C-alpha cells in the first residue's frame, strides 16, 4: 500500500510539472545578440511618429505547419487567437474584472490591435493564413520552422508583418518569441498548435490564447516580471518586485521575501507564468514600453506604414490556400515619404512601367481631387494645397492599376 501512494505522489508531481507554463524566449534569445530596443533602425524616409492616442494595428501572417490532420487547426481556431489578442491588448477581456482592486488602477489599455493580413508582400489578396504540410514530426527551438529549406515556411517582410509560426514543438516549451532587434528573417513568434486560440484543439490550462499574448509581450520588448533572476527587475516601474515566476493560479495576495508591500506579486499579469485563466492585465508601464517601439526611430516604427490590413489595397491574387512555393515580387510602385507634408515621390519597383499612366488622387469618398499624367519613371506629386488626412492614390486604369493609401500631414 505504501508503494502505491509513492507511485501516486510521483505521478501527481510529474503531471503538475508538465502542466506548468514554460516560455522558451529567454533560452532562445541567448543565442543572439540583440541591440537595445530604443536603437534607431535604418531610415528610409517613410518614418512618422505615433499620433496622440493612436490605435496601432499590426498585420499578422500565420504560418501553419502540420503533419497530421489534428495539427492542421481550423481557420476559426486561428481567428479566435486574433480575437483574444485584441481583447487582451485593449483590456476588453471579460476577465478583466478579476484583477484585484489593489492593481486595477495599474491595468492599462495598450491601444494595440492585430488583424490577419489581407494583402501579401507581393500585393496579392490573402486571408493571412499560410497552410503548409511538413514531413517534420516536431520542431526544436532552433528556428527550422522559419525556413522552407528546413521543412518550415519563409517569413514575410518583418518590417510590415508579425510572423507567427504555429507548429508542433518538442519538449515542454509552449512557444517563444524574438526580442526587438533580432534577425529580420527570424523575427516573430513560434507557438504550439494546441495552445493557439481558445477553441478547437487546445489543451488545458493553456486554452484561452494567453500564450500568444505573453509571447507578443516579449516581441514588444517586455521581460518576465521577475527579470529571470531571483528578485530581479523587468525594468518597468509599476510591476512589483517578485522572487520568481508564479504558476497555476495563486490566491491574492501572494507575498514573498521580495514583496515591497502587502499586495505582493502581480501574478495576474500576462508576463508571469500563471495559467491562462489567471492572466488578465498589462500595466501602464508595460503599455508605455511596448508603444515606445513604434515611436519615431523605434525598432517597430515601420508598422505605422504597413497597410496590409486593408483588403482594398490588394492588386492581385488571391494566394493559394495551401502555399508551398514562395511568390515572386510583383511589379509595382513605391511612394515616399508617406505620410508627407508637401511632396510625394513615385518610383517603380520590380520592372513596373510608370510612363504614360494616369495618376489620380481621390478622397476617401471616392471624389477625384487631382489627375496627372506620368511622363517618366521618377515622378513627384505636389500636395501642398491638400488638407491633412487620408487619401487614395490610383495609378493606371482597369486591370492594370495600382491603389495605395497616402497620408497628408
C-alpha beads as a LAMMPS data file, in Angstrom:
LAMMPS data file: protein, C-alpha beads

409 atoms
408 bonds

1 atom types
1 bond types

-500.0 500.0 xlo xhi
-500.0 500.0 ylo yhi
-500.0 500.0 zlo zhi

Masses

1 110.0

Atoms # bond

1 1 1 0.000 0.000 0.000
2 1 1 2.846 2.380 0.867
3 1 1 4.369 1.792 -2.584
4 1 1 1.012 2.605 -4.196
5 1 1 0.956 6.038 -2.547
6 1 1 4.540 6.693 -3.622
7 1 1 3.580 5.991 -7.250
8 1 1 0.542 8.261 -6.959
9 1 1 2.690 11.014 -5.451
10 1 1 5.335 10.774 -8.175
11 1 1 2.723 10.664 -10.949
12 1 1 0.933 13.676 -9.477
13 1 1 4.188 15.618 -9.186
14 1 1 5.141 14.899 -12.809
15 1 1 1.636 15.811 -14.019
16 1 1 1.780 19.084 -12.113
17 1 1 5.238 19.829 -13.522
18 1 1 4.140 19.377 -17.114
19 1 1 1.026 21.493 -16.546
20 1 1 3.215 24.494 -15.721
21 1 1 3.839 27.186 -18.314
22 1 1 7.246 27.084 -19.973
23 1 1 8.347 30.003 -22.149
24 1 1 11.332 29.398 -24.422
25 1 1 12.102 33.059 -25.186
26 1 1 14.949 33.589 -22.728
27 1 1 16.786 30.404 -23.739
28 1 1 16.219 31.254 -27.403
29 1 1 17.347 34.883 -27.134
30 1 1 20.619 33.820 -25.505
31 1 1 21.661 32.522 -28.947
32 1 1 21.645 36.032 -30.438
33 1 1 22.953 39.468 -29.535
34 1 1 20.019 41.843 -29.576
35 1 1 20.535 45.629 -29.709
36 1 1 18.921 47.986 -27.215
37 1 1 15.221 48.255 -28.006
38 1 1 15.408 52.030 -28.438
39 1 1 18.219 51.898 -31.003
40 1 1 17.195 53.546 -34.311
41 1 1 16.837 51.358 -37.365
42 1 1 17.845 52.175 -40.945
43 1 1 15.940 55.304 -42.030
44 1 1 14.015 55.103 -45.317
45 1 1 12.254 58.476 -45.454
46 1 1 8.848 56.910 -44.701
47 1 1 9.035 57.246 -40.920
48 1 1 6.492 59.087 -38.796
49 1 1 5.793 59.291 -35.104
50 1 1 2.683 57.881 -33.472
51 1 1 -0.320 60.197 -33.264
52 1 1 -1.712 61.013 -29.795
53 1 1 -3.889 58.109 -28.595
54 1 1 -3.358 56.301 -31.910
55 1 1 -4.550 52.703 -32.014
56 1 1 -1.693 50.784 -33.613
57 1 1 -2.843 47.863 -35.766
58 1 1 -0.340 45.099 -36.542
59 1 1 -0.879 42.825 -39.586
60 1 1 -0.311 39.163 -38.733
61 1 1 0.585 36.266 -41.001
62 1 1 0.136 32.784 -39.513
63 1 1 2.410 30.098 -40.972
64 1 1 0.607 26.870 -40.028
65 1 1 2.905 23.849 -40.355
66 1 1 1.188 20.498 -39.972
67 1 1 1.893 16.815 -40.495
68 1 1 -1.362 15.343 -39.159
69 1 1 -4.967 16.443 -39.558
70 1 1 -5.150 17.355 -35.860
71 1 1 -2.245 19.771 -36.264
72 1 1 -3.983 21.389 -39.254
73 1 1 -6.146 23.542 -37.000
74 1 1 -9.146 25.396 -38.421
75 1 1 -9.405 28.976 -39.623
76 1 1 -11.881 29.521 -36.792
77 1 1 -9.296 28.493 -34.190
78 1 1 -6.740 30.835 -35.757
79 1 1 -9.216 33.714 -35.859
80 1 1 -10.116 33.065 -32.225
81 1 1 -6.490 33.813 -31.329
82 1 1 -6.601 37.192 -33.076
83 1 1 -9.816 37.977 -31.186
84 1 1 -8.125 37.069 -27.873
85 1 1 -5.163 39.333 -28.658
86 1 1 -7.434 42.265 -29.467
87 1 1 -9.325 41.865 -26.211
88 1 1 -6.204 41.374 -24.098
89 1 1 -4.183 44.259 -25.523
90 1 1 -7.183 46.641 -25.378
91 1 1 -8.249 45.444 -21.903
92 1 1 -11.583 44.361 -23.281
93 1 1 -11.186 40.838 -21.876
94 1 1 -14.211 39.794 -19.838
95 1 1 -11.992 38.506 -17.029
96 1 1 -10.522 41.997 -16.501
97 1 1 -12.927 42.139 -13.560
98 1 1 -10.752 39.502 -11.856
99 1 1 -7.881 41.974 -11.433
100 1 1 -7.565 42.577 -7.677
101 1 1 -8.719 46.019 -6.562
102 1 1 -5.174 46.829 -5.444
103 1 1 -3.936 46.540 -9.058
104 1 1 -6.931 47.813 -11.034
105 1 1 -5.541 51.348 -11.341
106 1 1 -2.321 49.860 -12.774
107 1 1 -4.125 47.932 -15.529
108 1 1 -3.898 49.522 -18.976
109 1 1 -5.396 49.553 -22.451
110 1 1 -2.264 49.363 -24.620
111 1 1 -4.148 50.681 -27.685
112 1 1 -2.516 47.975 -29.809
113 1 1 -4.586 45.695 -32.053
114 1 1 -4.000 42.895 -34.545
115 1 1 -5.507 41.707 -37.826
116 1 1 -4.923 38.765 -40.123
117 1 1 -3.151 40.308 -43.115
118 1 1 -5.324 40.978 -46.149
119 1 1 -2.502 41.892 -48.548
120 1 1 0.634 39.793 -49.089
121 1 1 4.146 41.208 -49.726
122 1 1 3.618 40.828 -53.480
123 1 1 0.306 42.700 -53.382
124 1 1 -1.900 39.610 -53.630
125 1 1 -5.045 39.278 -51.564
126 1 1 -4.753 36.823 -48.687
127 1 1 -6.556 35.689 -45.565
128 1 1 -3.328 35.924 -43.572
129 1 1 -3.060 32.143 -43.116
130 1 1 -0.415 30.062 -44.895
131 1 1 -1.016 26.319 -44.577
132 1 1 1.907 24.088 -45.368
133 1 1 2.339 20.338 -44.944
134 1 1 5.648 19.345 -43.398
135 1 1 7.378 16.000 -43.038
136 1 1 8.699 17.023 -39.621
137 1 1 7.220 15.222 -36.617
138 1 1 8.157 18.214 -34.480
139 1 1 10.400 21.270 -34.442
140 1 1 13.084 22.229 -31.935
141 1 1 13.627 25.776 -30.706
142 1 1 16.245 26.368 -33.392
143 1 1 14.129 28.302 -35.942
144 1 1 13.968 25.498 -38.518
145 1 1 10.237 26.192 -38.861
146 1 1 11.099 29.643 -40.254
147 1 1 12.771 28.308 -43.410
148 1 1 11.230 26.387 -46.292
149 1 1 14.564 24.654 -46.863
150 1 1 14.277 23.067 -43.398
151 1 1 10.671 21.904 -43.601
152 1 1 9.177 25.197 -42.428
153 1 1 7.988 28.338 -44.201
154 1 1 9.941 31.506 -45.004
155 1 1 8.972 34.693 -43.228
156 1 1 7.139 37.614 -44.772
157 1 1 8.650 41.112 -44.508
158 1 1 9.080 41.505 -40.747
159 1 1 9.018 45.297 -41.064
160 1 1 5.364 45.090 -42.124
161 1 1 4.052 41.782 -40.734
162 1 1 4.135 39.964 -37.418
163 1 1 5.075 36.418 -38.427
164 1 1 3.603 33.689 -36.223
165 1 1 4.699 30.098 -36.875
166 1 1 2.192 27.603 -35.469
167 1 1 3.616 24.088 -35.335
168 1 1 4.450 21.161 -33.056
169 1 1 7.290 21.994 -30.672
170 1 1 9.398 19.313 -28.985
171 1 1 9.541 19.383 -25.195
172 1 1 7.682 21.483 -22.634
173 1 1 8.027 24.902 -24.249
174 1 1 4.663 26.354 -25.295
175 1 1 6.317 28.913 -27.539
176 1 1 8.996 31.554 -27.897
177 1 1 9.492 34.966 -29.459
178 1 1 12.266 37.072 -30.892
179 1 1 13.112 40.198 -28.955
180 1 1 13.135 43.568 -30.760
181 1 1 16.186 43.954 -32.959
182 1 1 16.714 40.286 -33.784
183 1 1 17.472 38.848 -37.251
184 1 1 14.779 40.048 -39.652
185 1 1 14.238 36.686 -41.343
186 1 1 13.624 35.067 -37.936
187 1 1 11.545 37.835 -36.369
188 1 1 8.223 36.807 -34.817
189 1 1 6.611 34.139 -32.645
190 1 1 6.629 30.356 -32.569
191 1 1 3.604 28.785 -30.841
192 1 1 2.497 25.198 -30.256
193 1 1 -0.621 24.436 -32.286
194 1 1 -2.540 23.200 -29.230
195 1 1 -2.159 26.449 -27.241
196 1 1 -3.082 28.757 -30.123
197 1 1 -6.541 30.296 -29.765
198 1 1 -9.328 29.467 -27.319
199 1 1 -11.311 26.862 -29.252
200 1 1 -10.694 23.684 -31.249
201 1 1 -7.587 21.632 -30.397
202 1 1 -6.388 23.474 -27.288
203 1 1 -5.213 21.932 -24.027
204 1 1 -5.993 22.995 -20.501
205 1 1 -4.803 25.036 -18.650
206 1 1 -3.420 26.918 -21.677
207 1 1 -6.683 27.017 -23.607
208 1 1 -7.557 30.725 -23.571
209 1 1 -4.952 32.045 -26.029
210 1 1 -2.747 33.740 -23.444
211 1 1 0.463 32.029 -24.639
212 1 1 0.436 34.272 -27.710
213 1 1 -0.405 37.320 -25.568
214 1 1 2.625 36.527 -23.382
215 1 1 4.996 35.937 -26.321
216 1 1 3.878 39.082 -28.170
217 1 1 4.703 40.916 -24.954
218 1 1 8.291 39.678 -25.430
219 1 1 8.160 40.613 -29.137
220 1 1 7.284 44.120 -27.983
221 1 1 10.178 44.323 -25.534
222 1 1 8.669 43.148 -22.242
223 1 1 10.569 40.938 -19.821
224 1 1 9.230 38.402 -17.358
225 1 1 8.126 40.140 -14.164
226 1 1 10.991 38.713 -12.085
227 1 1 13.619 39.663 -14.670
228 1 1 14.609 35.969 -14.960
229 1 1 16.603 36.121 -11.734
230 1 1 15.648 35.932 -8.068
231 1 1 14.176 39.301 -7.068
232 1 1 15.231 40.633 -10.475
233 1 1 13.670 43.508 -12.379
234 1 1 11.641 43.741 -15.571
235 1 1 12.639 47.430 -15.920
236 1 1 9.028 48.551 -15.505
237 1 1 8.246 50.789 -12.530
238 1 1 4.653 49.780 -11.812
239 1 1 5.098 45.993 -11.741
240 1 1 6.055 44.925 -8.198
241 1 1 9.268 43.062 -7.491
242 1 1 8.767 39.340 -7.124
243 1 1 11.001 36.470 -6.138
244 1 1 10.434 34.265 -9.193
245 1 1 7.699 33.067 -11.514
246 1 1 4.248 32.003 -10.349
247 1 1 2.404 29.015 -11.791
248 1 1 -1.134 27.641 -11.620
249 1 1 -3.290 30.403 -10.064
250 1 1 -2.212 31.741 -6.665
251 1 1 -4.585 33.340 -4.196
252 1 1 -4.304 37.106 -3.719
253 1 1 -2.209 38.423 -2.084
254 1 1 0.811 36.283 -2.894
255 1 1 3.628 37.689 -0.787
256 1 1 7.293 36.640 -0.928
257 1 1 10.556 37.845 0.569
258 1 1 10.871 40.268 -2.375
259 1 1 7.465 41.894 -1.902
260 1 1 7.618 45.589 -1.051
261 1 1 4.056 45.876 0.280
262 1 1 1.028 43.847 1.314
263 1 1 -0.210 43.496 -2.287
264 1 1 2.569 41.066 -3.172
265 1 1 3.041 39.715 -6.711
266 1 1 1.144 40.899 -9.778
267 1 1 0.674 37.245 -10.715
268 1 1 -2.334 38.026 -12.940
269 1 1 -0.027 39.942 -15.322
270 1 1 0.401 38.407 -18.793
271 1 1 4.191 38.305 -18.293
272 1 1 4.080 35.823 -15.402
273 1 1 3.801 32.018 -15.793
274 1 1 0.313 31.510 -14.350
275 1 1 -2.469 29.587 -16.113
276 1 1 -4.388 31.272 -18.919
277 1 1 -7.489 31.667 -16.730
278 1 1 -5.440 33.561 -14.140
279 1 1 -3.911 36.145 -16.541
280 1 1 -5.820 39.351 -17.235
281 1 1 -3.687 42.521 -17.454
282 1 1 -0.761 44.571 -18.721
283 1 1 0.327 47.563 -16.636
284 1 1 0.626 51.205 -17.719
285 1 1 4.409 50.920 -17.562
286 1 1 4.339 47.854 -19.816
287 1 1 1.983 49.674 -22.199
288 1 1 4.400 52.612 -22.462
289 1 1 7.360 50.298 -23.012
290 1 1 5.572 48.417 -25.810
291 1 1 4.329 51.570 -27.528
292 1 1 7.777 53.175 -27.382
293 1 1 8.949 50.690 -30.027
294 1 1 6.583 52.329 -32.540
295 1 1 7.780 55.886 -31.875
296 1 1 9.955 57.721 -34.373
297 1 1 13.222 55.763 -34.784
298 1 1 11.809 52.875 -32.732
299 1 1 12.564 49.335 -33.891
300 1 1 8.885 48.588 -34.692
301 1 1 8.179 52.041 -36.197
302 1 1 7.814 50.641 -39.729
303 1 1 4.471 49.036 -38.741
304 1 1 2.902 52.502 -38.729
305 1 1 3.260 52.454 -42.515
306 1 1 2.016 48.897 -43.032
307 1 1 -1.444 48.857 -44.615
308 1 1 -1.714 45.097 -45.051
309 1 1 -4.932 45.044 -43.002
310 1 1 -6.765 46.910 -45.809
311 1 1 -8.065 44.399 -48.366
312 1 1 -8.914 47.215 -50.828
313 1 1 -5.188 47.706 -51.431
314 1 1 -4.662 44.203 -52.869
315 1 1 -3.773 44.316 -56.570
316 1 1 -3.798 40.603 -57.407
317 1 1 -4.467 37.149 -56.111
318 1 1 -5.708 35.546 -54.065
319 1 1 -2.853 33.419 -52.805
320 1 1 -3.404 29.646 -52.843
321 1 1 -4.877 28.421 -49.558
322 1 1 -2.039 25.930 -49.136
323 1 1 1.144 27.665 -50.253
324 1 1 4.299 25.664 -50.901
325 1 1 6.355 27.801 -53.288
326 1 1 7.215 31.380 -52.404
327 1 1 5.611 34.081 -54.510
328 1 1 7.815 36.292 -56.674
329 1 1 7.767 40.058 -56.074
330 1 1 5.055 41.650 -58.182
331 1 1 5.816 44.780 -60.258
332 1 1 4.517 47.868 -58.509
333 1 1 5.393 51.322 -57.241
334 1 1 6.895 52.831 -54.111
335 1 1 5.724 56.181 -52.731
336 1 1 7.675 58.204 -50.173
337 1 1 7.702 59.912 -47.799
338 1 1 4.332 58.600 -46.645
339 1 1 2.969 60.380 -44.618
340 1 1 4.135 63.568 -46.359
341 1 1 3.853 67.303 -45.739
342 1 1 4.154 68.528 -49.337
343 1 1 5.849 66.335 -51.963
344 1 1 5.141 62.645 -52.684
345 1 1 7.739 60.777 -54.754
346 1 1 6.589 57.925 -57.019
347 1 1 9.106 55.364 -58.291
348 1 1 8.592 51.949 -59.977
349 1 1 9.600 48.607 -58.441
350 1 1 10.312 45.170 -59.943
351 1 1 10.105 46.292 -63.565
352 1 1 6.852 48.279 -63.398
353 1 1 6.498 50.947 -66.126
354 1 1 5.143 54.295 -64.942
355 1 1 5.437 56.172 -68.249
356 1 1 2.159 57.126 -69.880
357 1 1 -0.030 56.085 -66.973
358 1 1 -2.516 58.403 -65.324
359 1 1 -2.102 59.129 -61.630
360 1 1 -5.287 60.012 -59.724
361 1 1 -5.720 61.213 -56.138
362 1 1 -9.143 60.649 -54.553
363 1 1 -10.575 61.364 -51.138
364 1 1 -11.991 58.539 -49.026
365 1 1 -15.456 59.164 -50.514
366 1 1 -14.078 58.437 -53.996
367 1 1 -14.117 62.030 -55.298
368 1 1 -11.302 62.831 -57.749
369 1 1 -9.150 65.673 -56.424
370 1 1 -6.178 65.535 -58.803
371 1 1 -5.139 63.807 -62.023
372 1 1 -1.694 63.840 -63.566
373 1 1 -0.106 62.001 -66.500
374 1 1 3.196 60.340 -65.612
375 1 1 5.937 61.106 -68.104
376 1 1 8.925 59.365 -66.508
377 1 1 9.902 56.675 -64.017
378 1 1 10.586 59.208 -61.279
379 1 1 7.586 61.425 -60.630
380 1 1 6.507 63.822 -57.901
381 1 1 3.072 64.895 -56.699
382 1 1 2.748 68.319 -55.077
383 1 1 0.180 68.048 -52.286
384 1 1 0.719 71.424 -50.626
385 1 1 -2.910 72.507 -51.174
386 1 1 -4.377 69.289 -49.677
387 1 1 -5.830 69.308 -46.169
388 1 1 -4.302 66.880 -43.643
389 1 1 -5.922 63.466 -43.907
390 1 1 -6.015 60.108 -45.689
391 1 1 -6.261 59.907 -49.491
392 1 1 -6.292 57.188 -52.137
393 1 1 -3.664 57.154 -54.884
394 1 1 -4.603 55.279 -58.083
395 1 1 -2.090 54.661 -60.861
396 1 1 -3.316 53.247 -64.174
397 1 1 -6.787 52.005 -65.055
398 1 1 -8.859 48.825 -65.437
399 1 1 -6.842 45.628 -64.866
400 1 1 -3.501 47.475 -64.889
401 1 1 -3.953 49.666 -61.850
402 1 1 -2.269 50.109 -58.501
403 1 1 -4.092 51.528 -55.481
404 1 1 -2.264 52.895 -52.437
405 1 1 -3.207 54.769 -49.299
406 1 1 -1.373 58.044 -48.650
407 1 1 -1.406 60.356 -45.645
408 1 1 -1.056 64.140 -45.878
409 1 1 0.244 65.767 -42.676

Bonds

1 1 1 2
2 1 2 3
3 1 3 4
4 1 4 5
5 1 5 6
6 1 6 7
7 1 7 8
8 1 8 9
9 1 9 10
10 1 10 11
11 1 11 12
12 1 12 13
13 1 13 14
14 1 14 15
15 1 15 16
16 1 16 17
17 1 17 18
18 1 18 19
19 1 19 20
20 1 20 21
21 1 21 22
22 1 22 23
23 1 23 24
24 1 24 25
25 1 25 26
26 1 26 27
27 1 27 28
28 1 28 29
29 1 29 30
30 1 30 31
31 1 31 32
32 1 32 33
33 1 33 34
34 1 34 35
35 1 35 36
36 1 36 37
37 1 37 38
38 1 38 39
39 1 39 40
40 1 40 41
41 1 41 42
42 1 42 43
43 1 43 44
44 1 44 45
45 1 45 46
46 1 46 47
47 1 47 48
48 1 48 49
49 1 49 50
50 1 50 51
51 1 51 52
52 1 52 53
53 1 53 54
54 1 54 55
55 1 55 56
56 1 56 57
57 1 57 58
58 1 58 59
59 1 59 60
60 1 60 61
61 1 61 62
62 1 62 63
63 1 63 64
64 1 64 65
65 1 65 66
66 1 66 67
67 1 67 68
68 1 68 69
69 1 69 70
70 1 70 71
71 1 71 72
72 1 72 73
73 1 73 74
74 1 74 75
75 1 75 76
76 1 76 77
77 1 77 78
78 1 78 79
79 1 79 80
80 1 80 81
81 1 81 82
82 1 82 83
83 1 83 84
84 1 84 85
85 1 85 86
86 1 86 87
87 1 87 88
88 1 88 89
89 1 89 90
90 1 90 91
91 1 91 92
92 1 92 93
93 1 93 94
94 1 94 95
95 1 95 96
96 1 96 97
97 1 97 98
98 1 98 99
99 1 99 100
100 1 100 101
101 1 101 102
102 1 102 103
103 1 103 104
104 1 104 105
105 1 105 106
106 1 106 107
107 1 107 108
108 1 108 109
109 1 109 110
110 1 110 111
111 1 111 112
112 1 112 113
113 1 113 114
114 1 114 115
115 1 115 116
116 1 116 117
117 1 117 118
118 1 118 119
119 1 119 120
120 1 120 121
121 1 121 122
122 1 122 123
123 1 123 124
124 1 124 125
125 1 125 126
126 1 126 127
127 1 127 128
128 1 128 129
129 1 129 130
130 1 130 131
131 1 131 132
132 1 132 133
133 1 133 134
134 1 134 135
135 1 135 136
136 1 136 137
137 1 137 138
138 1 138 139
139 1 139 140
140 1 140 141
141 1 141 142
142 1 142 143
143 1 143 144
144 1 144 145
145 1 145 146
146 1 146 147
147 1 147 148
148 1 148 149
149 1 149 150
150 1 150 151
151 1 151 152
152 1 152 153
153 1 153 154
154 1 154 155
155 1 155 156
156 1 156 157
157 1 157 158
158 1 158 159
159 1 159 160
160 1 160 161
161 1 161 162
162 1 162 163
163 1 163 164
164 1 164 165
165 1 165 166
166 1 166 167
167 1 167 168
168 1 168 169
169 1 169 170
170 1 170 171
171 1 171 172
172 1 172 173
173 1 173 174
174 1 174 175
175 1 175 176
176 1 176 177
177 1 177 178
178 1 178 179
179 1 179 180
180 1 180 181
181 1 181 182
182 1 182 183
183 1 183 184
184 1 184 185
185 1 185 186
186 1 186 187
187 1 187 188
188 1 188 189
189 1 189 190
190 1 190 191
191 1 191 192
192 1 192 193
193 1 193 194
194 1 194 195
195 1 195 196
196 1 196 197
197 1 197 198
198 1 198 199
199 1 199 200
200 1 200 201
201 1 201 202
202 1 202 203
203 1 203 204
204 1 204 205
205 1 205 206
206 1 206 207
207 1 207 208
208 1 208 209
209 1 209 210
210 1 210 211
211 1 211 212
212 1 212 213
213 1 213 214
214 1 214 215
215 1 215 216
216 1 216 217
217 1 217 218
218 1 218 219
219 1 219 220
220 1 220 221
221 1 221 222
222 1 222 223
223 1 223 224
224 1 224 225
225 1 225 226
226 1 226 227
227 1 227 228
228 1 228 229
229 1 229 230
230 1 230 231
231 1 231 232
232 1 232 233
233 1 233 234
234 1 234 235
235 1 235 236
236 1 236 237
237 1 237 238
238 1 238 239
239 1 239 240
240 1 240 241
241 1 241 242
242 1 242 243
243 1 243 244
244 1 244 245
245 1 245 246
246 1 246 247
247 1 247 248
248 1 248 249
249 1 249 250
250 1 250 251
251 1 251 252
252 1 252 253
253 1 253 254
254 1 254 255
255 1 255 256
256 1 256 257
257 1 257 258
258 1 258 259
259 1 259 260
260 1 260 261
261 1 261 262
262 1 262 263
263 1 263 264
264 1 264 265
265 1 265 266
266 1 266 267
267 1 267 268
268 1 268 269
269 1 269 270
270 1 270 271
271 1 271 272
272 1 272 273
273 1 273 274
274 1 274 275
275 1 275 276
276 1 276 277
277 1 277 278
278 1 278 279
279 1 279 280
280 1 280 281
281 1 281 282
282 1 282 283
283 1 283 284
284 1 284 285
285 1 285 286
286 1 286 287
287 1 287 288
288 1 288 289
289 1 289 290
290 1 290 291
291 1 291 292
292 1 292 293
293 1 293 294
294 1 294 295
295 1 295 296
296 1 296 297
297 1 297 298
298 1 298 299
299 1 299 300
300 1 300 301
301 1 301 302
302 1 302 303
303 1 303 304
304 1 304 305
305 1 305 306
306 1 306 307
307 1 307 308
308 1 308 309
309 1 309 310
310 1 310 311
311 1 311 312
312 1 312 313
313 1 313 314
314 1 314 315
315 1 315 316
316 1 316 317
317 1 317 318
318 1 318 319
319 1 319 320
320 1 320 321
321 1 321 322
322 1 322 323
323 1 323 324
324 1 324 325
325 1 325 326
326 1 326 327
327 1 327 328
328 1 328 329
329 1 329 330
330 1 330 331
331 1 331 332
332 1 332 333
333 1 333 334
334 1 334 335
335 1 335 336
336 1 336 337
337 1 337 338
338 1 338 339
339 1 339 340
340 1 340 341
341 1 341 342
342 1 342 343
343 1 343 344
344 1 344 345
345 1 345 346
346 1 346 347
347 1 347 348
348 1 348 349
349 1 349 350
350 1 350 351
351 1 351 352
352 1 352 353
353 1 353 354
354 1 354 355
355 1 355 356
356 1 356 357
357 1 357 358
358 1 358 359
359 1 359 360
360 1 360 361
361 1 361 362
362 1 362 363
363 1 363 364
364 1 364 365
365 1 365 366
366 1 366 367
367 1 367 368
368 1 368 369
369 1 369 370
370 1 370 371
371 1 371 372
372 1 372 373
373 1 373 374
374 1 374 375
375 1 375 376
376 1 376 377
377 1 377 378
378 1 378 379
379 1 379 380
380 1 380 381
381 1 381 382
382 1 382 383
383 1 383 384
384 1 384 385
385 1 385 386
386 1 386 387
387 1 387 388
388 1 388 389
389 1 389 390
390 1 390 391
391 1 391 392
392 1 392 393
393 1 393 394
394 1 394 395
395 1 395 396
396 1 396 397
397 1 397 398
398 1 398 399
399 1 399 400
400 1 400 401
401 1 401 402
402 1 402 403
403 1 403 404
404 1 404 405
405 1 405 406
406 1 406 407
407 1 407 408
408 1 408 409
